Amino acid sequence: MLTSPFTAEPAFTHGQKSRTAVLLCNLGTPDAPTAAALRRYLGEFLGDHRVVEIPRLIWLTILHGIILRVRPAKSAKKYASIWTEQGSPLKVWTQRQAQALQEKFDAAGSQVMVRFAMRYGATSIASQLDELKALGVQRVLILPAYPQYSGTTTASVFDAVYHWALKTRHLPEFRFINHYHDHADYIDALAQKIKAHWALNGQSAQLVMSFHGVPERTLHLGDPYHCECYKTARLLGEKLNLRKDQYRVTFQSRFGKAKWLEPYTEPTLIELAQQGVDSVDLICPGFTSDCLETLEEIALEAKSAFITHGGKSFKYIECLNDSAPWIDALHSVCLQHMSGWNSSTPQELETSRREALALGASN
């Protein structure tokens, strides 16, 4: 008996209305702040060839022989320091963004469905695509939660979609959003977040914009991430009417011994403190949801480094999360990329159904 390499197709009726969905994809998170959960999560995350480009056999030996034996327990403690009653902050905020974006589409009278997924861990991209396909969705817009494109993040999301597609006979029509680092509404949402913070707390001597780091070699190999981060920073500085000496661009979350994009965030903060800069505001424009890297690495560790070396005031400005300007920006980005995806009229659908039945279709 022959078996098919493809998953079974859901029931289909000729003339049924086309359905469109947006899938908001973020990085992912462990299921719990425990060593066991971190071991599973880090194994999947650090096992991605997009994330670590060391020759495969060598890296897997290091990953499973050393890193996954030591790092999970240390990382679990850090996650525990920022965990909430609802779970991981990153997943909580991503879910809220998807819900708010759904409400935005509903308010506009659109029939678009919005779902969220994680590249690593639950809720997986494959599981959400399975659900959307079962619901009759025929067009899917893939919306990464990363404004700046990188092969280590955006491309990996696309890989997960392609992998799901390998097992699917009747593929939906896909559109992929590579980046929106310079989208006017995204820049405006960041600017509004900062202005609201300044209105409540006053403006510090320096604004530091900290982006997640990547190995420097990726820049030389053609990854546009470095340039897109700097363009975001420039546009945001202009939107805030800041002089170039009033803000800094830095990169955080360095991992391993290789050289990563510079300047590094924590050493820059220490240098500022030692130079007599007494107050700093720090925002992470590349992170659209607060997470371990913002709440623990920045709001706790980076703050401690700045204060310990002579700084007086360190204020972390939260991520865009589910702020109204950010949801408006996401909606605007989606509409831009969904152009031309207009639904057929009821009359057109009925005509299509009658023609299919005339050709012998059963339903």
N, C-alpha and C positions, 0 to 999 in steps of 0.2 A: 504493500500500500504506500502510495506516494504521500509525503508530507510536505507542507508548504513552509518556506522559511519566514513567511510573513504572518503577522498577527491577524486574527479574524476581523473582518470588516463589520461595522455596525449596520443595522438595518437601514435601507435607503428607500425613499419614496420619490418618484419623479415629480418635479414641480415644487419640491419643498423649498422653503425660503433659505437663501444663503445666510450663514451666520458668521460674524466676525468677532475675533477676540484679540485682546492685548495680554501678553504674558510678560509681567514685570519680573525680571530675573536678578537676584542678588547673589552674593558670594556663597553664603551658607554659614552654619553654626552647629556646634555639637548639640546633642539632645539634652545634655545635662552638664553641669560643671563638675564632672568626675573624670578621673584618669581613664577609666574604661571608655567613656563616651568620647573623650579627646583622642584616644588612640585610634578609634574608628574614623573619626572626622579627619584628623591629621593624615592618616594613612591614605584617605581618598584625595584630600587636598594636595598634599606634598607629593603624591604619586602621579599627579597630572604632569605630563611632559611639557605642557605650556607654562606651568609654574616654575619648574626647575629643568633647565636645559642641559644639565650634566649628562654625559653618556649613560644610557638607561641602566645597564647592568651594574655599573659602578655606583650610580645613585641609589638604586634599590637596595644594594648591599649596605650602604651607609644608612639609608632610611630605616630599614627593618632591623639592622644589626646594632644601631646606636641610637638614632633620634627617637624612634618610637618606644624605646626602652626608658628614656630619660625625660623627654620633653612633656609627655602627657600630664604627669603629676604637677609639674611646674605651671603649665598652662591652665590646669584645672583650678588652681588657687587664684589665678588672675581672673578667670571667668566668674568664679564664686564671688569676687569682690564687686561685680557689676550686674550679677544676675537679678532678675526681678520676679515677683510672684507670677507674672504672666509668662516668664521664660526669658530667653535670650533677647536683649534689647534690639539687636539687628532684625530678628524675625518679627518681633512685635511691631516695630516701626514699618517694616516692609509690608506686613499685612495691613496695617492702618493706611498706608499709602495706596494700596490696591483698592481698599474699601472706599477711600475718599475719591479716588479716580473713577471708580464705578459710579458713585453718586454724581460726579461731575458729568459723565456721559448720560446718565439717566435724566438729569435735570435739563440736558440739552435735547431730550427726546430721541436719543440714539439707542439702538439695539445692541451696541457693542458690549461684549462680556469682558470683564477684567479679572485676571487671576494672577497670583504670584507664585514664584518657584525659587528654589535655591540650587546653585550649581553643585554644591557638595552637601550631602546630608539630606534630611527631609525639610521641606516637601520638594521632591526631585522634579526636574524639568520633564523627564519622561513620564512621570505619573500624571502631571498636569496636562501634557499633550494627549495622553490616553483619555483623560476625562473630557477634554474639549472635543476630541474626535467623536467620542461616544455621544456627545450632545449635538452632533451635527455641524460643528464649526468647520468651515471650509476655507477660512482666511485667518491667518495668525500673524500679528505684528509682534516681533520679539524686541522687547524694550529692556536693555541692560540697565542696571542701576548705577552704571559707571559713566559719568559725563565725558571723561577723557578716554579715548581708545587705547587699549594696550593688548598685545597678544597674550599676556598673562591673565587677563580678565575677560574682556569682551570676546575675543576669539575663542576662548574656552567655553563660554556660553553657547556660541554658535556650534562648536564641536558637539556639545551635548544634544543639540537639536538634530544635527546631521546623523549622529549615532542612532537616535530614535528613528529617523527617517529610513535607515537601512533595513528596518524590520517592518516597514509600513508599505502596503501595496498602493493605496489611494492617498497620496499626500495632499495635505491642505496647501493652499498658496501661502508662501511665507514671504514676509518682508523683514529685513533686519536693520536695526538702527545702530550704526557704527559709533556715533558720538553726537554730543550736543554741547560740547565744552564752550562754544561761543554763542549759543542761542541766547537771544536778547532776554527772553523771559527767565531763563535759568540764572543769568547774571543778575537780573533785577531781583529775583527771589533771594539770592545771596546778599545783595546790597540791603534789602529790606530787613533781613535777619540781623545784619550788623548794625544798621541804624537803630533798630528797636533796642538792641543791647546797649548801644551808646546812650540812648535816651534815658535808660534806667540806671546805668552804671557810670556814665561818663566815658570819655575816650582816652585810652592809654597812649603812652608815648610812641609805641610801635604796634603795628598790626602784623602778625606773623600768619602766613597762609601755608599750612603744612599739608602736603600731599603724600600719599603712600609711595614709598620708594620701590624701585625695580633695579636690577643690576645694570650698571652703566653700559655694558656690552650690548644690551638690547637697543640702546639708542644708536650705536654705530652699525647695528645690523638692520636698521630701518624702522624700528618701532617709533611711532609719532608721539608717544605718551609725554615725553619730556617737553616737546614744543607745545603741545596742547595745554599742559599745566601752566606754562608760562603765559600763554595767550589768555587763559581764564583769569590769571592773576592780573595781567595788564588791563583787561577789560573791567574787572571788578574795581581795581584801583582808580580807573578813570570814572567809573560810575559813582564812586565815593568822593571824587575830587581830591584824591590823595596825591601828594608828590611822591616820586619814586623812592625818596629817602624815608618815607613814612611807613613803608611796608617791606616785608621780606618774604621770599619764597623759599621753603625748605622741604626736605623729604624725610619721612619717618619709616619705622618698621624694618630696618635693615636686618637681614638674616644671613648668617654665614660669614665667611672671611673675604669674599670677593668685594671689589669696589662697586658701590651702588651710586645712584644719582646723588649729587651733592648740590648745595650744602645740607648736611644732616640736621635734623630739627633740634635734638637735645644739645649737641655741642654749640649750635648757634645761640640757643637761649642762654647757655652758660657764658658765652662770649659777650652777649648783650649785657648781662648782669654785671660782668666784670668791667665793662666799659662805662658803667654808671647809668645805664638805662634802667629806671626803677619800676616801670610799669609796662606790661605787655598784654595785648588781647590776641588770642589765637583762635583761628577758625580752620577747619579742614574741608575745603571746598570740594574735594574729590569724593568724600564720603557723603552720601545722601541720607544715610541712617546712622544714628549713634550706635556704637558697637565697642568691642574690646579695644580697638586701636584708638578710639577717641576718648572713651570714658575712663580707661585704665592707663593706657600708654601716655596720653596727653594730659587729661584732667587731673591725674594723680602723679605719675612718674615725672613727666616734663615739668609740671608745676613745682614739684619738690626740687628738681635740679635747679630751676631758675631762682627760687627763694633761697636755697642753700648757698648759692654763690653770690648773694648780695641783692637780688631783686626784691622789691617791696610788694608789688601787686601783680598777680597773674590771673587773668580771667579767661576761661574757656568759653567760647561762643558755640552753643549747641548746633548740631547739623540741621539741615532743612526739615528732616523728619516728615510730619504731616501738616506743616504750615500751609495756609491757604495759598500764598503766592507760588509755593513749590508745586502744589497740586494743579494750579492753573498752568504752570509751565509744562508739567508732564502732559496735560491735556493738549496744550498747544503743539508740543513736539509730536504727539501721536497723530493729531489731525494733519499735520504737515506730511507725515509719512504714509497716511492712509488715503491720500488724495486719489480719487478715481475708483475707490472701492464702494461705489454706490450700489445699493440693493436693487434687484429687479422689482418691477411693479407686480401686483397680484395678477394682472391681466397677462403679463409676460410669462409668469410662472405657470398659469393655467394653460396657456398655449403650449408651453414646453411639455407639460404633462400629457396633454391630448396627443401630441405628436409622438411621444414615447410609447403611449398605449397603442397607438395605431401601428407602430413598428413591432409590437408583440411584447412589450414590457408587462409584467404582472401587476405592478402597482405604481 
